[in-house]
Amino acid sequence: MLEVIEVVNVLGLDIGGVNTKATFLKTQEGMIKEQRTAIEHFPIWKMGKEKLPQVLEKLKKKLVDSTSLDGVGVTMTAELSDAYWTKKEGVNHILDCAASVFNGVPIFVLSVEAELLSLGDARKEPLKVASANWAATGWMVSQIIKSCLVVDVGSTTTSIIPVINGKIAAEGRTDLEKLQNGELVYSGALRTNVATITDGVPLRGGIVRLSSELFAQSADVHLLLDNIGEEEYTAETCDGRGKTKREAMARLARVVCADIEMLNEQEIMGMAQFVYERQVEQITDGLKQVYERIQPLLLQEKIPVVVTGLGRNFLARKAAEKAGFKEIIDMSEMLGAEASVVSPSVGVALMVASNLEGKPVRWKQL
């Protein structure tokens, strides 16, 4: 039995293969008193897994500084990175790094069952904690919205999390299972290869097939369409050049083996709009697949969709509208814009704080 602490300081970590996100919470008597968030861009396969402790140290210094922590919550997706041979290796390395940086602080690891495990238990069953960050977001929403679909569009992927009667109702536990049943759509706001969104675009009266090279990514499309600004284009560009609209146009033109002298601006913008619509359809398909499965279990015909993540409005919301949902709730209205981009780290921090306080920690009510 954990000793109940009156004032709780916790850090939630969502350790991804590209971005590591963190949330610091100070809570007291079931209420949040302080909240700070941060993101570190760290493509682990490129920068090297041995540098992960430095990233965690940087986030610790930025958000915690001299504050004494009562607990650290960890969830991850970086174990899928090809920096590791297997997920088991990845999970254990990530946990080792967390343990070394937060030595002496109780560490809780999120499982796919939305439970907090000890380091020892997580190491025994690594697949139970691999890519479990969706469970943190689902659990957090389930505390105040009893039945809904959560659509979290990050830089790389989209998670679709069903919540029924206050419980996460996800069918899949592994990424493999979730890809199969629609709960994971490998399409995101920044890093998705345009050639995986569609195999052709309308151009000059016909359909032009795409090159499967990594010439342009979803961030280029969304930059051109003003869905994101240059400051939100946090992914590396495909060609190593800058993040202006002209440079994004050059990358998108290259997808059809052309350039900005061969295609005019109107043609490139037309390509961008078509790719955008196809990406919305990808997420819509997953959303429909999940909804059709859970519909017989619902008491009401339609449930709200909660949108979160970087692409919550220009991808998740559009997909929900396309799928016919009328009530769409932006998580940024509950968490704030910054926190909604890092919602799994907020969720795991809330879980740890609730555990340590011995009662649910409340966040903004609807």
Buried (B, 14 or more C-beta within 10 A) or exposed (E): EEEEBEEBBBBBBBBBBBBBBBBBBBBBEBEBEEBBBBBBBBBBEEBEBEEBBBBBBBBBEBBBEEEEBBBBBBBBBBBBBEBBEEBBBBBBBBBBBBBEBBEEBBBBBBBBBBBBBEBEBBBEEBBBBBBBBBBBBBBBBBBBBBBBBBBBBBBBBBBBBBBBEEBBBBBBBBBEBBBEBBBBBBBBBBBBBBBBBBEBBEBEEEEBEBBEEBBBBBBBBBBBBEBBEEEBBBBBBBBEEEBEBEBBBBBBBBBBEBEBEEBEEEBBBBBBBBBBEBBBBBBBBBBBBBBEBBEEEBEEEEBBBBBBBBBBBBBBBBBBBBBEBEEBBBBBEBBBEBBBBBBBBBBBBBBBBBBBBEEBBBBEEE
